[in-house]
Amino acid sequence: MISELNNYQFKLVKINNDFIWHKHDDTDEAFIVIEGKMFIELRNETVEINEGEMIVIPKGTDISHFRKKETKVMIIEPKGVTNTGNKKIN
């Protein structure tokens, strides 16, 4: 986490691998690609997000994401949100 503002957290992450399908029932989630390119998979389409672009995922939307090489992304979400949303990881 790099900063907080009004109970929101700004997280700078490196995405090195594919991610599980999940959703956030109670909050939207924003991704800003800082370096590289990522792909957000929705149930009916795949969205490409390039460096400098942003996408907001509405709450309740099933998503997964992947990249072809390491990608740096800023994630903006409310404090306390887990990255796997409704999925529990053991």
C-alpha positions as CSV (number, residue, x, y, z in Angstrom):
1,M,0.0,0.0,0.0
2,I,1.4,3.4,-0.9
3,S,-1.3,5.7,0.5
4,E,-4.8,6.1,2.0
5,L,-7.4,8.7,1.3
6,N,-10.9,8.8,2.9
7,N,-10.8,5.1,3.9
8,Y,-9.6,4.1,0.4
9,Q,-6.2,2.4,-0.2
10,F,-3.9,2.9,-3.1
11,K,-1.9,-0.3,-3.7
12,L,1.0,-0.6,-6.1
13,V,1.4,-4.3,-7.1
14,K,3.5,-6.3,-9.5
15,I,1.3,-8.9,-11.3
16,N,3.5,-11.9,-12.0
17,N,0.9,-14.7,-12.5
18,D,-2.7,-15.4,-13.5
19,F,-5.4,-14.8,-10.8
20,I,-8.4,-16.8,-9.7
21,W,-12.0,-15.9,-10.7
22,H,-13.6,-13.8,-7.9
23,K,-15.9,-10.9,-7.3
24,H,-16.3,-8.1,-4.7
25,D,-19.9,-8.0,-3.6
26,D,-19.8,-4.8,-1.7
27,T,-17.4,-2.5,-3.6
28,D,-16.2,-1.4,-7.0
29,E,-12.5,-1.9,-7.8
30,A,-10.2,0.3,-10.0
31,F,-7.0,-0.8,-11.8
32,I,-4.5,1.6,-13.3
33,V,-1.7,0.1,-15.4
34,I,1.5,1.8,-14.5
35,E,3.9,-0.3,-16.6
36,G,3.1,-3.1,-19.0
37,K,-0.2,-4.5,-20.1
38,M,-2.9,-6.6,-18.3
39,F,-6.0,-8.4,-19.4
40,I,-9.2,-8.5,-17.3
41,E,-11.4,-11.5,-18.0
42,L,-15.1,-11.0,-17.6
43,R,-17.5,-13.8,-18.0
44,N,-18.4,-12.7,-21.6
45,E,-15.3,-10.8,-22.8
46,T,-11.6,-10.1,-22.2
47,V,-10.6,-6.4,-21.8
48,E,-7.0,-5.3,-22.6
49,I,-5.7,-2.5,-20.4
50,N,-2.5,-0.8,-21.6
51,E,0.0,1.3,-19.8
52,G,-1.6,4.6,-18.6
53,E,-5.1,3.2,-18.9
54,M,-7.7,2.6,-16.2
55,I,-10.7,0.3,-15.7
56,V,-13.3,0.3,-13.0
57,I,-14.9,-3.1,-12.2
58,P,-18.4,-2.7,-10.8
59,K,-19.2,-4.5,-7.5
60,G,-20.6,-8.0,-8.0
61,T,-18.8,-8.5,-11.3
62,D,-17.0,-11.9,-11.7
63,I,-13.4,-11.2,-12.9
64,S,-10.0,-12.8,-13.3
65,H,-6.9,-11.2,-14.7
66,F,-3.7,-12.2,-16.4
67,R,-0.6,-10.7,-18.1
68,K,1.9,-11.9,-20.7
69,K,4.9,-10.4,-18.7
70,E,5.3,-8.7,-15.3
71,T,3.0,-5.7,-15.1
72,K,2.9,-2.9,-12.5
73,V,-0.6,-1.9,-11.5
74,M,-2.2,0.5,-9.0
75,I,-5.3,-0.8,-7.4
76,I,-7.7,1.5,-5.7
77,E,-10.2,0.0,-3.2
78,P,-11.7,0.6,0.2
79,K,-9.5,-0.2,3.2
80,G,-9.8,-3.9,4.3
81,V,-10.8,-5.4,1.0
82,T,-9.2,-8.7,0.3
83,N,-7.7,-9.2,-3.2
84,T,-9.6,-12.5,-3.7
85,G,-13.0,-11.0,-2.9
86,N,-15.6,-13.8,-2.3
87,K,-13.0,-16.6,-2.6
88,K,-11.1,-17.9,0.4
89,I,-7.5,-19.0,-0.1
90,N,-6.1,-21.7,2.3
